[in-house]
Amino acid sequence: MALSKEQQREYRARAHHLKPVILIGDNGVSEGLTQELERALDDHELIKVKISSTDREERREMLEEACRATGAELVQTIGKVAVLLRRAKDPNPKLSNLRK
């Protein structure tokens, strides 16, 4: 499901105040990191991820791999920080305001 420009704008605004909850290190997207991403996305749906790599192409590849592995969508990237979204499998009433 691709996000519309309006949805992207809304999710970027909601993520503005968030701090990164996952750090992707030099090892890239490992099995353990994928599990943590899954947990964070299930708990929060909208998260920020920080990537330690200084190479722009390598960061892009890591993000693509993380999105593929978790089924998340990339909302935005700014430098080394990215915003990912994946709606939770089990609806949580606390997060119902994300589902519009």
Beta strands, then each sheet from edge to edge (+ up, - down):
strand 1: 22-24
strand 2: 46-51
strand 3: 73-78
strand 4: 81-85
sheet 1: 1+ 2+ 4- 3+
end
